[in-house]
Amino acid sequence: MARSLLILASLAKDAVAGLDFVQVKELGGQDEGKFDSVLLTSVAGNHYVLRSPANADAVAELDAELKVIRLLSNSRDKLPFTFTDVMGVAEEPNGRRSYLFNFVYGNPIEVGAIDASSSLVGSIARNVAAIHNLPRNLVETAGLPQYAPVDIVRGRITELDRAAQTGRVPGVVLSRWERALEDVNLFRFQTTVIHGNLNGDNLLEQDEAVSGVLNLGSLRIGDPAEDLAWLMSGEDEDLAYNLLLAYQRERVSADANLRQRANLYSELMLARLLLQGLALGDEVDVENAVSYLLLLAANVESGIAPSLAPTGMAPHVDLAEPIDAESGLLEEPKAQDDLF
């Protein structure tokens, strides 16, 4: 952390007049390297987080999150999850801004530790579906990113090509991914509002229920399977089945190939880990990625890797355009239209 705890505590006090703190602790996690972040405890016993961007990229990331927080502010009481809010801002003479947020309580979710029969499974499904059920026009009118299926496929192919150039991805895995990305039927789906960076660190739980969602700055129109990919990374088939069943109860418009794409994206996370490790010179990440890729190759060759083939023939859809809800193929969800 570049700045001292004392300086950050002073900025937090400047952000909200009359708010005094009795304790300040460094806060690591996903913010590390991008933000100087601390957890503060007030005299009243409430908790807050101060985030101070460390570079221009962090400023842009924080601006995106602030935009989404404002966008969803009127629906805070109608959504099943808690998300943070800005309590105040401290501006320094050089123009640098640090933001004080209220703390969202909960623990990160470890996929391997989820009991497939627990109530947490249904809660995860309900909360992820709540994001996907948000009205599209909310995101569209706010100017947030929008990706049609064709954009998503192109991006993933580019990612695959970069991974292939490293020479570290087994041929059987590359062939598996290439076949999936070339199968048009796998990518005939209705794009939705998605979190865009959902994982066990950004979805918190307390008492077997989701308590909060963090880092909403990546909110966009995209493939709902992207938000489920991290849940497919484990080896518990019962968990995957129960979670998708619960999700489909919350989103009856979910397409039949959601699981296959979620599995594909989960596997492609290994390519991202490999590329990230090589870019940063992180041999641990590189070795981990290669180990998992070799395991995946062995599973593919033995026939135990999950199928990525689409379920039957999907209706014809122009992959470059969102599906028209009026076509009747996939009706726009209406259960939460009155939230906004």
N, C-alpha and C positions, 0 to 999 in steps of 0.2 A: 504494500500500500504506500503510495507516494506521499500522502499527507498524514500528519499526525492525528491521533485520536482527539487531542485537545483542540486542534484547529477545526476538525469536523464537528465536534460537539458545539463549538462556538457558532459555526454556521447554522447548525440546527436550531440553536437558541434564537438566532437572528431571523430565521424563517417564520417563526410564530412568536409574536410578542407575548410575554407573560408565561411562556411554557418553560419550566425548569426541569432539568434532568439530574438524576442521581447516579446513573450508570451508563457507560458507553462501551460497546464491544465491537471489534472488527467483524465484518460480515463478509465471508468469502463466497464460495459457490460459483455460479455461472457469471456473476458480476466481476470476478477477479480478473484484473488486467485491463478491463474496460472502464470500471468505475471504482472510485474510492467509496466504499459503502460501510456504514456502521449501523448497529442496532442500539437504540437508545431507550432507556426506561425513565419515564417521567416521575415526578414526585407522587403523582396520583396512582402510579403503578401501571400506566398504559405504555404500550410499546410503539416505537416509531422506527422508520428506516430513512436514513439520509443517503442519497445517491448523488455523487459528484462526478460528472463525466471526465474521463482522463484524456480523451482525444476527440477529434472531429467525428469519427465513426460512432463513438459512444453518444455524442450530442444528437446525431441523427436518429440513433436507436431510441433514445429517450424521448425525442420529439414525436416519434411515431407512436410510442406508448401513451404519451399524454393526449394525443389526438384521439386514440381509441377510448381512453378513459372518459374523455368528454363526450364522445359519441354514445357510450353506453350508460352515461350517468343517470338519465331519466328512467332507465330500466333496472336500476340496481336492486330494487326491492322485489322485482318480478322474476329475476333469474335465480336458479337453484344454488349458485355458487357465489362466494364473496370474491371481490377483486379490490385492489387497493385504490386509494384516492389521494389526491394531492392536498396536503395540509398547509403548505406554505413554500415559499421560495426565498433563497438568500442570494443576492446578487453582489458580486465582488467588484471593486473598482475597475478591474480589467475586463469586466463584462461577463465573466464566467458565472454560470448559475448552478446552484445546487438545490435539489428538491427534497422536501421532507414529505414522506408518505406515512399513512397509518400502516401498521404491521398486520399482515394476513396470517392468522394462526393455522398451524397444521404441519404435518410431517411429509417429506417426500415419499412417493410411492415406489417401492421396489417390486418390479414385475414378478420376479422369482419368489417373492414372499406372499403374493396374493393367493388366498384360498379360493379355489374355483367355485366353491359353494357359499362363499361369504356374501353378506349384504353389500360389501364394498363393490363387488362386480356390477350389481345393478345400479349403484350410485354413480360409478364411473360412466356407465352407458348413458344414464339419464343426463349427466352434466355435459358430456361430449355432444350428445344429441341436441342439447339446449343451444349450444353454440352453432351447430349446423342448421338448426331450425330458425335462426335469426333471419329476418327478412333481407333478401338480397339487396333491395334498394337502399337499405341503411348503409351498406358498404359502398355501393355504386355511387350514390350521391355524395359520399364523403371523399371520393377520389382515391380510395384505397386500391391496392393492386388487384387485378383480375386476370386469371389464367384459365383459358379454355383447355379442353383435353389435348388439343394439338400442341399447345405451348408446353404443357406438362411433359408430354412424350418427348418433344425436342430437347427440353432441358435435361431429361434423364438420359437420353442418348448421348448428349455431350458429356455428361458425367461418366457414363460407361466408357466412352472412347478415351477419356483422360485416364481412367483406371486401367484400361487395357494397355495403354502406352507404358505403364510402370513395369509391366512384365511380371507383376506379383499376383495377378488374378488367374486361378486355374482355368484352362480352356473350357472345361465342362461347365463351369459357372458362367463364363462369358457367353457361351452358346445358349444357356438357359435364359439369361437376361435378354439377350438379343431376340430370341424367339418370342418372349413375352412382350417386349416393346414393339415388335413388328405386328402383333396380333391386334388388328383394329377392333375386334369385338370386345376385347378386354377393356378398352377405353371408351366405350359408349355409356356414358353416365351423365347425370345432372350435377353440374358444379354447384357448390353451396358455399356459404360463409364457413370458413375454417379458422382455427387458431393459428395454424401454420408452423408452430414450433412446440407442439405438445409432447411432453415426456413426463417421467416421474418426478422431475424437479419442479416442473411448472404446474402440476396438478397435485394439490395437497390433500391429505386426509386426516381426520380425527374420528375416533370411535367408529371405525368401519364405515365411514361416509366421507365423500369429498367435501372439503371445507373451503377450498379456495382455488382460484386459477391465477397464475402469475404470468408476467411478460406477455401482455396482449398486443404488443407493438407489431407483431407479424400477422395480425388479423387480415384476411383477404378472401377473395373468391377463388376456390380451388377444388381439389379432389378431397372429399371427406375421408378417403382411405389414408391420406397422409397423417391425419390426427390419430389413427388407430394403429399405425405401423409399429410404434414402440411397444404396444401390447402384444404384438405377434413375435417379439424377439425371444420369448422364452420357449420352453419345450413342453409346456402344459397344454395339451390339446383340449382338455375339458374347460380350461380357463378361456381359451380363444372361442370355443363353441358357445359357452354360456354368455360371454360378454357380447358377442355378435348377435345372439338371440335376443338379449335384453335391449341392445341398441336398436334392432329392427322393430321392436315393440314401440320404441319411442319415435322412430322414423320409418313409417311404413313405406315411404317412397325410396328407401335405400335400395340400390341396384343389386342384382344377383352376384356380381363379380367383385363386390367390395372387399371380401376377404382375400381373394387372389391378389388384388392390387396392394392391399395392406401388407401381405407377405412379401411381395416384390419390393416394396419400398423399405421394408424391414431389412431385407437382404442388401439392398443398395446402400444402407447405412454403413455397411462394412467398407464399401468403396469410398464413402466419404471419410470414414475414419482413416483409411489408408492414405488418401490424398492429403488430408489434414496433417497427419503425422509426418509425411514426407516434406510438406511445405514448411513445417515448423522444426524439422529435424528432430522430432520426438520418436526415438527408436522404440520406446515402450508401446506407443500407439501403433506404430508400424508392425511390430511383432505380434501384437494382439490381433490386429486386423488380418494379418496373414494366417495366423493360427485358426481364426474363425472361418476364413475363406477355405482353408484346407479341410476343415470339418464339414463345411457346407458341401464342398466337392465330393467328399466321401459319402455324404447323405444322398446327394443326387445320384451318384453311381450305384448306390445300394437300393435306390428306389424309395427311401423313407422320407425324402424331402417333400414338403407339401406341394401339390400341383399348382401351377400358375396358369393353367389353361382355363379359358372362360367357360362358364356354365351355359351351354347351349348357344343358340344364335341370338344376339341382342338385336333389338329393333334398329333400323337404320337411323343414324343421327349424324348431322354435320358436326364433325369434331372441332371445327373452328369456331362454332357458335354455341352459346348456351341453349339448352333444350327449352322450347316454348312450353310453358305449363299448360297452355290451352290445348296442346296436342293430345293430352291425356296419357302420354307415355309415363311421365313422372310428374305428378301434380305438386305444385309448390305447397309446402306445409302451411296449414292455416291455424294450427292449434295455438300459436303464439303471435299471430298477426296483431292482436289487440294490445301487445306489450308496448308498441311504439307509436 
